[in-house]
């Protein structure tokens, strides 16, 4: 199992380096880079999704070479918070409500007891925040924070703080 995880990560990294050197990506990066800090903001929005995290990381890495790294981090983080918040509201307002009948039909009282335990109530936001802070895409962490019913202001604050760390790590790596 561990070998499969490492093989997948190795494949992912190889794909990123190959993808980053393609002419199409270089053209997109230069177009977004020409937008300056607005490009960093837009890139931040795409930094939060499993489908767009790799190209967004490549673009942030490139922008850190051409623009002020602190400004890139701030604008990209603001975009990431917006992207996370849009996913959070969609999950909370649409998806979770549609899943309620499914949970009720598949062991509703048992699941309700689990979701109501004190351990679950305080552990779920911590695990969700940890996932958001990791280099993994944010959707699972956002879902956990949505299930834990955190307030909007807390969600925005925590995602801003955690995405700042992740984006700054990418920018610091780009500076070395």
Biotite code that builds the C-alpha atoms (Angstrom):
import biotite.structure as struc

atoms = struc.array([
    struc.Atom([0.000, 0.000, 0.000], chain_id="A", res_id=1, res_name="UNK", atom_name="CA", element="C"),
    struc.Atom([2.778, 2.454, 0.907], chain_id="A", res_id=2, res_name="UNK", atom_name="CA", element="C"),
    struc.Atom([4.560, 1.647, -2.358], chain_id="A", res_id=3, res_name="UNK", atom_name="CA", element="C"),
    struc.Atom([1.397, 2.482, -4.310], chain_id="A", res_id=4, res_name="UNK", atom_name="CA", element="C"),
    struc.Atom([1.123, 5.866, -2.562], chain_id="A", res_id=5, res_name="UNK", atom_name="CA", element="C"),
    struc.Atom([4.756, 6.699, -3.276], chain_id="A", res_id=6, res_name="UNK", atom_name="CA", element="C"),
    struc.Atom([4.407, 5.540, -6.882], chain_id="A", res_id=7, res_name="UNK", atom_name="CA", element="C"),
    struc.Atom([1.380, 7.774, -7.334], chain_id="A", res_id=8, res_name="UNK", atom_name="CA", element="C"),
    struc.Atom([3.176, 10.779, -5.829], chain_id="A", res_id=9, res_name="UNK", atom_name="CA", element="C"),
    struc.Atom([6.179, 10.100, -8.067], chain_id="A", res_id=10, res_name="UNK", atom_name="CA", element="C"),
    struc.Atom([3.916, 9.881, -11.102], chain_id="A", res_id=11, res_name="UNK", atom_name="CA", element="C"),
    struc.Atom([2.175, 13.107, -10.085], chain_id="A", res_id=12, res_name="UNK", atom_name="CA", element="C"),
    struc.Atom([5.461, 14.980, -9.698], chain_id="A", res_id=13, res_name="UNK", atom_name="CA", element="C"),
    struc.Atom([6.736, 13.682, -13.035], chain_id="A", res_id=14, res_name="UNK", atom_name="CA", element="C"),
    struc.Atom([3.513, 14.813, -14.663], chain_id="A", res_id=15, res_name="UNK", atom_name="CA", element="C"),
    struc.Atom([3.800, 18.268, -13.062], chain_id="A", res_id=16, res_name="UNK", atom_name="CA", element="C"),
    struc.Atom([7.328, 18.790, -14.373], chain_id="A", res_id=17, res_name="UNK", atom_name="CA", element="C"),
    struc.Atom([6.396, 17.537, -17.847], chain_id="A", res_id=18, res_name="UNK", atom_name="CA", element="C"),
    struc.Atom([3.196, 19.585, -17.845], chain_id="A", res_id=19, res_name="UNK", atom_name="CA", element="C"),
    struc.Atom([5.002, 22.717, -16.637], chain_id="A", res_id=20, res_name="UNK", atom_name="CA", element="C"),
    struc.Atom([7.455, 22.581, -19.540], chain_id="A", res_id=21, res_name="UNK", atom_name="CA", element="C"),
    struc.Atom([4.855, 22.236, -22.296], chain_id="A", res_id=22, res_name="UNK", atom_name="CA", element="C"),
    struc.Atom([4.402, 25.178, -24.660], chain_id="A", res_id=23, res_name="UNK", atom_name="CA", element="C"),
    struc.Atom([0.669, 25.424, -23.925], chain_id="A", res_id=24, res_name="UNK", atom_name="CA", element="C"),
    struc.Atom([1.250, 25.836, -20.192], chain_id="A", res_id=25, res_name="UNK", atom_name="CA", element="C"),
    struc.Atom([4.100, 28.278, -20.741], chain_id="A", res_id=26, res_name="UNK", atom_name="CA", element="C"),
    struc.Atom([1.768, 30.383, -22.912], chain_id="A", res_id=27, res_name="UNK", atom_name="CA", element="C"),
    struc.Atom([-0.992, 30.316, -20.270], chain_id="A", res_id=28, res_name="UNK", atom_name="CA", element="C"),
    struc.Atom([1.498, 31.176, -17.528], chain_id="A", res_id=29, res_name="UNK", atom_name="CA", element="C"),
    struc.Atom([2.804, 34.154, -19.472], chain_id="A", res_id=30, res_name="UNK", atom_name="CA", element="C"),
    struc.Atom([-0.763, 35.372, -20.125], chain_id="A", res_id=31, res_name="UNK", atom_name="CA", element="C"),
    struc.Atom([-1.705, 35.081, -16.457], chain_id="A", res_id=32, res_name="UNK", atom_name="CA", element="C"),
    struc.Atom([1.644, 36.574, -15.437], chain_id="A", res_id=33, res_name="UNK", atom_name="CA", element="C"),
    struc.Atom([0.915, 39.580, -17.635], chain_id="A", res_id=34, res_name="UNK", atom_name="CA", element="C"),
    struc.Atom([-2.186, 40.201, -15.517], chain_id="A", res_id=35, res_name="UNK", atom_name="CA", element="C"),
    struc.Atom([0.082, 40.840, -12.526], chain_id="A", res_id=36, res_name="UNK", atom_name="CA", element="C"),
    struc.Atom([-1.534, 40.546, -9.128], chain_id="A", res_id=37, res_name="UNK", atom_name="CA", element="C"),
    struc.Atom([-4.971, 40.010, -10.674], chain_id="A", res_id=38, res_name="UNK", atom_name="CA", element="C"),
    struc.Atom([-3.448, 36.883, -12.214], chain_id="A", res_id=39, res_name="UNK", atom_name="CA", element="C"),
    struc.Atom([-2.265, 35.824, -8.752], chain_id="A", res_id=40, res_name="UNK", atom_name="CA", element="C"),
    struc.Atom([-5.815, 36.302, -7.424], chain_id="A", res_id=41, res_name="UNK", atom_name="CA", element="C"),
    struc.Atom([-7.344, 34.222, -10.235], chain_id="A", res_id=42, res_name="UNK", atom_name="CA", element="C"),
    struc.Atom([-4.667, 31.562, -9.758], chain_id="A", res_id=43, res_name="UNK", atom_name="CA", element="C"),
    struc.Atom([-5.544, 31.433, -6.053], chain_id="A", res_id=44, res_name="UNK", atom_name="CA", element="C"),
    struc.Atom([-9.145, 30.597, -6.932], chain_id="A", res_id=45, res_name="UNK", atom_name="CA", element="C"),
    struc.Atom([-7.915, 27.620, -8.943], chain_id="A", res_id=46, res_name="UNK", atom_name="CA", element="C"),
    struc.Atom([-5.429, 26.581, -6.248], chain_id="A", res_id=47, res_name="UNK", atom_name="CA", element="C"),
    struc.Atom([-8.187, 24.974, -4.144], chain_id="A", res_id=48, res_name="UNK", atom_name="CA", element="C"),
    struc.Atom([-9.582, 22.363, -6.534], chain_id="A", res_id=49, res_name="UNK", atom_name="CA", element="C"),
    struc.Atom([-8.265, 18.878, -7.164], chain_id="A", res_id=50, res_name="UNK", atom_name="CA", element="C"),
    struc.Atom([-8.658, 19.456, -10.903], chain_id="A", res_id=51, res_name="UNK", atom_name="CA", element="C"),
    struc.Atom([-6.692, 22.709, -11.073], chain_id="A", res_id=52, res_name="UNK", atom_name="CA", element="C"),
    struc.Atom([-4.198, 22.588, -8.196], chain_id="A", res_id=53, res_name="UNK", atom_name="CA", element="C"),
    struc.Atom([-1.276, 21.406, -10.359], chain_id="A", res_id=54, res_name="UNK", atom_name="CA", element="C"),
    struc.Atom([-1.452, 24.159, -12.996], chain_id="A", res_id=55, res_name="UNK", atom_name="CA", element="C"),
    struc.Atom([-2.185, 26.742, -10.282], chain_id="A", res_id=56, res_name="UNK", atom_name="CA", element="C"),
    struc.Atom([0.911, 25.646, -8.366], chain_id="A", res_id=57, res_name="UNK", atom_name="CA", element="C"),
    struc.Atom([3.020, 25.988, -11.508], chain_id="A", res_id=58, res_name="UNK", atom_name="CA", element="C"),
    struc.Atom([1.630, 29.473, -12.144], chain_id="A", res_id=59, res_name="UNK", atom_name="CA", element="C"),
    struc.Atom([2.217, 30.584, -8.531], chain_id="A", res_id=60, res_name="UNK", atom_name="CA", element="C"),
    struc.Atom([5.761, 29.258, -8.749], chain_id="A", res_id=61, res_name="UNK", atom_name="CA", element="C"),
    struc.Atom([6.331, 31.315, -11.908], chain_id="A", res_id=62, res_name="UNK", atom_name="CA", element="C"),
    struc.Atom([4.634, 34.455, -10.556], chain_id="A", res_id=63, res_name="UNK", atom_name="CA", element="C"),
    struc.Atom([6.878, 34.339, -7.492], chain_id="A", res_id=64, res_name="UNK", atom_name="CA", element="C"),
    struc.Atom([9.852, 34.870, -9.823], chain_id="A", res_id=65, res_name="UNK", atom_name="CA", element="C"),
    struc.Atom([8.398, 37.867, -11.654], chain_id="A", res_id=66, res_name="UNK", atom_name="CA", element="C"),
    struc.Atom([6.353, 39.723, -9.023], chain_id="A", res_id=67, res_name="UNK", atom_name="CA", element="C"),
    struc.Atom([6.749, 40.688, -5.377], chain_id="A", res_id=68, res_name="UNK", atom_name="CA", element="C"),
    struc.Atom([6.472, 37.331, -3.550], chain_id="A", res_id=69, res_name="UNK", atom_name="CA", element="C"),
    struc.Atom([4.585, 38.777, -0.564], chain_id="A", res_id=70, res_name="UNK", atom_name="CA", element="C"),
    struc.Atom([2.050, 40.478, -2.831], chain_id="A", res_id=71, res_name="UNK", atom_name="CA", element="C"),
    struc.Atom([1.633, 37.269, -4.847], chain_id="A", res_id=72, res_name="UNK", atom_name="CA", element="C"),
    struc.Atom([0.995, 35.350, -1.615], chain_id="A", res_id=73, res_name="UNK", atom_name="CA", element="C"),
    struc.Atom([-1.600, 37.858, -0.378], chain_id="A", res_id=74, res_name="UNK", atom_name="CA", element="C"),
    struc.Atom([-3.509, 38.080, -3.665], chain_id="A", res_id=75, res_name="UNK", atom_name="CA", element="C"),
    struc.Atom([-3.355, 34.332, -4.330], chain_id="A", res_id=76, res_name="UNK", atom_name="CA", element="C"),
    struc.Atom([-4.521, 33.672, -0.788], chain_id="A", res_id=77, res_name="UNK", atom_name="CA", element="C"),
    struc.Atom([-7.471, 36.030, -1.221], chain_id="A", res_id=78, res_name="UNK", atom_name="CA", element="C"),
    struc.Atom([-8.399, 34.109, -4.373], chain_id="A", res_id=79, res_name="UNK", atom_name="CA", element="C"),
    struc.Atom([-8.008, 30.785, -2.560], chain_id="A", res_id=80, res_name="UNK", atom_name="CA", element="C"),
    struc.Atom([-10.314, 31.974, 0.227], chain_id="A", res_id=81, res_name="UNK", atom_name="CA", element="C"),
    struc.Atom([-12.918, 32.985, -2.357], chain_id="A", res_id=82, res_name="UNK", atom_name="CA", element="C"),
    struc.Atom([-12.613, 29.613, -4.114], chain_id="A", res_id=83, res_name="UNK", atom_name="CA", element="C"),
    struc.Atom([-12.876, 27.730, -0.825], chain_id="A", res_id=84, res_name="UNK", atom_name="CA", element="C"),
    struc.Atom([-15.851, 29.806, 0.294], chain_id="A", res_id=85, res_name="UNK", atom_name="CA", element="C"),
    struc.Atom([-17.729, 29.166, -2.963], chain_id="A", res_id=86, res_name="UNK", atom_name="CA", element="C"),
    struc.Atom([-17.182, 25.411, -2.548], chain_id="A", res_id=87, res_name="UNK", atom_name="CA", element="C"),
    struc.Atom([-18.127, 25.629, 1.159], chain_id="A", res_id=88, res_name="UNK", atom_name="CA", element="C"),
    struc.Atom([-21.401, 27.441, 0.468], chain_id="A", res_id=89, res_name="UNK", atom_name="CA", element="C"),
    struc.Atom([-22.289, 25.104, -2.387], chain_id="A", res_id=90, res_name="UNK", atom_name="CA", element="C"),
    struc.Atom([-21.667, 22.025, -0.257], chain_id="A", res_id=91, res_name="UNK", atom_name="CA", element="C"),
    struc.Atom([-23.519, 23.421, 2.732], chain_id="A", res_id=92, res_name="UNK", atom_name="CA", element="C"),
    struc.Atom([-26.475, 24.876, 0.822], chain_id="A", res_id=93, res_name="UNK", atom_name="CA", element="C"),
    struc.Atom([-26.989, 22.243, -1.860], chain_id="A", res_id=94, res_name="UNK", atom_name="CA", element="C"),
    struc.Atom([-25.130, 18.967, -1.441], chain_id="A", res_id=95, res_name="UNK", atom_name="CA", element="C"),
    struc.Atom([-25.543, 18.302, 2.284], chain_id="A", res_id=96, res_name="UNK", atom_name="CA", element="C"),
    struc.Atom([-29.297, 18.973, 2.163], chain_id="A", res_id=97, res_name="UNK", atom_name="CA", element="C"),
    struc.Atom([-29.657, 16.475, -0.674], chain_id="A", res_id=98, res_name="UNK", atom_name="CA", element="C"),
    struc.Atom([-27.721, 13.866, 1.313], chain_id="A", res_id=99, res_name="UNK", atom_name="CA", element="C"),
    struc.Atom([-29.987, 14.031, 4.402], chain_id="A", res_id=100, res_name="UNK", atom_name="CA", element="C"),
    struc.Atom([-32.598, 11.572, 3.014], chain_id="A", res_id=101, res_name="UNK", atom_name="CA", element="C"),
    struc.Atom([-29.787, 9.210, 2.001], chain_id="A", res_id=102, res_name="UNK", atom_name="CA", element="C"),
    struc.Atom([-28.315, 9.256, 5.522], chain_id="A", res_id=103, res_name="UNK", atom_name="CA", element="C"),
    struc.Atom([-31.750, 8.663, 7.038], chain_id="A", res_id=104, res_name="UNK", atom_name="CA", element="C"),
    struc.Atom([-32.366, 5.630, 4.847], chain_id="A", res_id=105, res_name="UNK", atom_name="CA", element="C"),
    struc.Atom([-28.927, 4.109, 5.575], chain_id="A", res_id=106, res_name="UNK", atom_name="CA", element="C"),
    struc.Atom([-28.740, 3.951, 9.356], chain_id="A", res_id=107, res_name="UNK", atom_name="CA", element="C"),
    struc.Atom([-29.959, 7.445, 10.139], chain_id="A", res_id=108, res_name="UNK", atom_name="CA", element="C"),
    struc.Atom([-30.163, 7.095, 13.924], chain_id="A", res_id=109, res_name="UNK", atom_name="CA", element="C"),
    struc.Atom([-26.725, 5.441, 14.119], chain_id="A", res_id=110, res_name="UNK", atom_name="CA", element="C"),
    struc.Atom([-25.128, 8.146, 11.953], chain_id="A", res_id=111, res_name="UNK", atom_name="CA", element="C"),
    struc.Atom([-26.916, 10.863, 13.923], chain_id="A", res_id=112, res_name="UNK", atom_name="CA", element="C"),
    struc.Atom([-25.441, 9.468, 17.155], chain_id="A", res_id=113, res_name="UNK", atom_name="CA", element="C"),
    struc.Atom([-21.954, 9.452, 15.653], chain_id="A", res_id=114, res_name="UNK", atom_name="CA", element="C"),
    struc.Atom([-22.285, 13.002, 14.320], chain_id="A", res_id=115, res_name="UNK", atom_name="CA", element="C"),
    struc.Atom([-23.548, 14.166, 17.736], chain_id="A", res_id=116, res_name="UNK", atom_name="CA", element="C"),
    struc.Atom([-20.724, 12.752, 19.857], chain_id="A", res_id=117, res_name="UNK", atom_name="CA", element="C"),
    struc.Atom([-18.433, 15.327, 21.485], chain_id="A", res_id=118, res_name="UNK", atom_name="CA", element="C"),
    struc.Atom([-15.362, 13.727, 19.920], chain_id="A", res_id=119, res_name="UNK", atom_name="CA", element="C"),
    struc.Atom([-16.790, 14.036, 16.434], chain_id="A", res_id=120, res_name="UNK", atom_name="CA", element="C"),
    struc.Atom([-17.891, 17.623, 17.025], chain_id="A", res_id=121, res_name="UNK", atom_name="CA", element="C"),
    struc.Atom([-14.406, 18.876, 17.942], chain_id="A", res_id=122, res_name="UNK", atom_name="CA", element="C"),
    struc.Atom([-12.333, 16.430, 15.878], chain_id="A", res_id=123, res_name="UNK", atom_name="CA", element="C"),
    struc.Atom([-14.034, 17.033, 12.523], chain_id="A", res_id=124, res_name="UNK", atom_name="CA", element="C"),
    struc.Atom([-13.031, 20.723, 12.196], chain_id="A", res_id=125, res_name="UNK", atom_name="CA", element="C"),
    struc.Atom([-9.469, 19.915, 13.280], chain_id="A", res_id=126, res_name="UNK", atom_name="CA", element="C"),
    struc.Atom([-9.097, 17.170, 10.676], chain_id="A", res_id=127, res_name="UNK", atom_name="CA", element="C"),
    struc.Atom([-10.734, 19.390, 8.042], chain_id="A", res_id=128, res_name="UNK", atom_name="CA", element="C"),
    struc.Atom([-8.387, 22.277, 8.823], chain_id="A", res_id=129, res_name="UNK", atom_name="CA", element="C"),
    struc.Atom([-5.397, 19.929, 8.692], chain_id="A", res_id=130, res_name="UNK", atom_name="CA", element="C"),
    struc.Atom([-6.410, 18.776, 5.218], chain_id="A", res_id=131, res_name="UNK", atom_name="CA", element="C"),
    struc.Atom([-6.789, 22.384, 4.054], chain_id="A", res_id=132, res_name="UNK", atom_name="CA", element="C"),
    struc.Atom([-3.321, 23.188, 5.416], chain_id="A", res_id=133, res_name="UNK", atom_name="CA", element="C"),
    struc.Atom([-1.791, 20.205, 3.626], chain_id="A", res_id=134, res_name="UNK", atom_name="CA", element="C"),
    struc.Atom([-0.758, 20.271, -0.024], chain_id="A", res_id=135, res_name="UNK", atom_name="CA", element="C"),
    struc.Atom([-3.772, 18.069, -0.769], chain_id="A", res_id=136, res_name="UNK", atom_name="CA", element="C"),
    struc.Atom([-6.732, 19.651, -2.578], chain_id="A", res_id=137, res_name="UNK", atom_name="CA", element="C"),
    struc.Atom([-9.131, 21.331, -0.181], chain_id="A", res_id=138, res_name="UNK", atom_name="CA", element="C"),
    struc.Atom([-12.487, 19.747, -1.064], chain_id="A", res_id=139, res_name="UNK", atom_name="CA", element="C"),
    struc.Atom([-12.406, 17.029, 1.619], chain_id="A", res_id=140, res_name="UNK", atom_name="CA", element="C"),
    struc.Atom([-11.343, 19.506, 4.316], chain_id="A", res_id=141, res_name="UNK", atom_name="CA", element="C"),
    struc.Atom([-14.009, 21.960, 3.202], chain_id="A", res_id=142, res_name="UNK", atom_name="CA", element="C"),
    struc.Atom([-16.600, 19.180, 3.403], chain_id="A", res_id=143, res_name="UNK", atom_name="CA", element="C"),
    struc.Atom([-15.521, 18.354, 6.950], chain_id="A", res_id=144, res_name="UNK", atom_name="CA", element="C"),
    struc.Atom([-15.749, 21.984, 8.013], chain_id="A", res_id=145, res_name="UNK", atom_name="CA", element="C"),
    struc.Atom([-19.175, 22.196, 6.360], chain_id="A", res_id=146, res_name="UNK", atom_name="CA", element="C"),
    struc.Atom([-20.380, 19.087, 8.194], chain_id="A", res_id=147, res_name="UNK", atom_name="CA", element="C"),
    struc.Atom([-19.134, 20.511, 11.477], chain_id="A", res_id=148, res_name="UNK", atom_name="CA", element="C"),
    struc.Atom([-21.328, 23.571, 10.892], chain_id="A", res_id=149, res_name="UNK", atom_name="CA", element="C"),
    struc.Atom([-18.631, 26.173, 11.477], chain_id="A", res_id=150, res_name="UNK", atom_name="CA", element="C"),
    struc.Atom([-19.674, 29.779, 11.107], chain_id="A", res_id=151, res_name="UNK", atom_name="CA", element="C"),
    struc.Atom([-18.862, 31.612, 7.870], chain_id="A", res_id=152, res_name="UNK", atom_name="CA", element="C"),
    struc.Atom([-16.456, 34.055, 9.512], chain_id="A", res_id=153, res_name="UNK", atom_name="CA", element="C"),
    struc.Atom([-14.545, 31.197, 11.171], chain_id="A", res_id=154, res_name="UNK", atom_name="CA", element="C"),
    struc.Atom([-14.330, 29.324, 7.878], chain_id="A", res_id=155, res_name="UNK", atom_name="CA", element="C"),
    struc.Atom([-12.994, 32.403, 6.068], chain_id="A", res_id=156, res_name="UNK", atom_name="CA", element="C"),
    struc.Atom([-10.471, 33.097, 8.828], chain_id="A", res_id=157, res_name="UNK", atom_name="CA", element="C"),
    struc.Atom([-9.189, 29.530, 9.060], chain_id="A", res_id=158, res_name="UNK", atom_name="CA", element="C"),
    struc.Atom([-8.910, 29.049, 5.287], chain_id="A", res_id=159, res_name="UNK", atom_name="CA", element="C"),
    struc.Atom([-7.115, 32.386, 4.943], chain_id="A", res_id=160, res_name="UNK", atom_name="CA", element="C"),
    struc.Atom([-4.608, 31.402, 7.600], chain_id="A", res_id=161, res_name="UNK", atom_name="CA", element="C"),
    struc.Atom([-4.053, 27.868, 6.315], chain_id="A", res_id=162, res_name="UNK", atom_name="CA", element="C"),
    struc.Atom([-3.887, 28.754, 2.620], chain_id="A", res_id=163, res_name="UNK", atom_name="CA", element="C"),
    struc.Atom([-1.392, 31.501, 3.435], chain_id="A", res_id=164, res_name="UNK", atom_name="CA", element="C"),
    struc.Atom([0.925, 28.847, 4.834], chain_id="A", res_id=165, res_name="UNK", atom_name="CA", element="C"),
    struc.Atom([0.556, 26.575, 1.795], chain_id="A", res_id=166, res_name="UNK", atom_name="CA", element="C"),
    struc.Atom([0.992, 29.361, -0.746], chain_id="A", res_id=167, res_name="UNK", atom_name="CA", element="C"),
    struc.Atom([3.947, 30.870, 1.110], chain_id="A", res_id=168, res_name="UNK", atom_name="CA", element="C"),
    struc.Atom([5.678, 27.486, 1.097], chain_id="A", res_id=169, res_name="UNK", atom_name="CA", element="C"),
    struc.Atom([5.340, 27.334, -2.693], chain_id="A", res_id=170, res_name="UNK", atom_name="CA", element="C"),
    struc.Atom([6.617, 30.893, -3.044], chain_id="A", res_id=171, res_name="UNK", atom_name="CA", element="C"),
    struc.Atom([9.553, 30.289, -0.699], chain_id="A", res_id=172, res_name="UNK", atom_name="CA", element="C"),
    struc.Atom([10.499, 27.197, -2.685], chain_id="A", res_id=173, res_name="UNK", atom_name="CA", element="C"),
    struc.Atom([10.347, 29.294, -5.852], chain_id="A", res_id=174, res_name="UNK", atom_name="CA", element="C"),
    struc.Atom([12.686, 31.858, -4.287], chain_id="A", res_id=175, res_name="UNK", atom_name="CA", element="C"),
    struc.Atom([15.417, 29.305, -3.545], chain_id="A", res_id=176, res_name="UNK", atom_name="CA", element="C"),
])
